[in-house]
Amino acid sequence: MPTTKPQLAGTAEVAKILGVTKQAIADRRRHSPWSLEAEIRPAFPKPIAELACGPIWDAREIRNYKRRYDTFLRRLRPYGR
């Protein structure tokens, strides 16, 4: 089965996909995996490469993370508050 090429995304592209700032991406990367929410909060994807210009992700993994994170937020605030 042929493998598909990743859709490359740097910090700026990831921030745009998620609708957040580049600083928010750095914060999500540092989020403690042992926090109280760690069992229910989706883990931020690991980059597929770390280059001199910064981390590089597969954009498909970021979009999948966004879907899971949006579901997490809806469960936290079921009435849109």
C-alpha positions in Angstrom: 0.0 0.0 0.0 1.6 3.3 -1.0 2.1 5.9 1.7 0.7 9.3 1.3 2.9 12.4 1.6 2.3 14.6 4.6 0.8 18.0 4.1 3.5 20.1 5.7 2.6 22.9 8.1 4.8 25.2 10.2 3.7 27.1 13.3 2.0 29.9 11.3 0.0 27.4 9.2 -1.0 25.4 12.3 -2.1 28.6 14.1 -4.2 29.5 11.1 -5.8 26.0 11.0 -6.6 26.2 14.7 -7.6 29.9 14.7 -5.1 30.8 17.4 -1.9 32.7 17.7 1.6 31.3 17.2 2.2 31.8 20.9 -0.9 29.6 21.7 0.7 26.8 19.6 3.9 27.0 21.8 1.6 26.9 24.9 -0.2 23.8 23.7 3.1 22.1 23.0 4.2 22.8 26.6 0.9 21.6 28.1 1.6 19.2 30.9 0.6 15.7 30.0 0.1 14.9 33.7 -2.5 17.7 34.4 -6.0 16.9 35.7 -7.4 17.3 32.2 -4.8 15.1 30.5 -7.1 12.0 30.5 -9.8 13.8 28.5 -8.0 16.7 26.7 -6.6 15.6 23.3 -2.8 15.6 23.2 -1.3 18.1 20.8 0.3 16.3 17.9 4.1 15.9 17.9 5.9 17.5 14.9 7.1 15.2 12.2 10.4 17.2 12.1 12.2 19.9 14.0 14.1 22.2 11.7 16.1 25.4 12.3 13.0 27.4 11.2 10.9 25.5 13.8 8.6 22.5 14.1 6.9 21.0 11.1 3.6 19.0 11.4 1.4 17.1 9.1 -1.6 19.4 8.5 -3.9 16.4 8.5 -2.9 15.5 12.0 -3.6 19.1 13.1 -7.0 19.1 11.5 -7.8 15.8 13.2 -6.6 17.3 16.5 -8.8 20.3 16.0 -11.9 18.1 15.6 -11.1 16.2 18.8 -10.3 19.4 20.7 -13.5 21.1 19.5 -15.4 18.0 20.8 -13.5 18.3 24.1 -14.6 22.0 24.4 -18.2 21.2 23.7 -18.2 18.6 26.4 -16.7 21.1 28.8 -19.3 23.8 27.9 -22.3 22.0 26.6 -24.5 25.1 26.5 -22.1 27.4 24.7 -20.9 29.3 27.8 
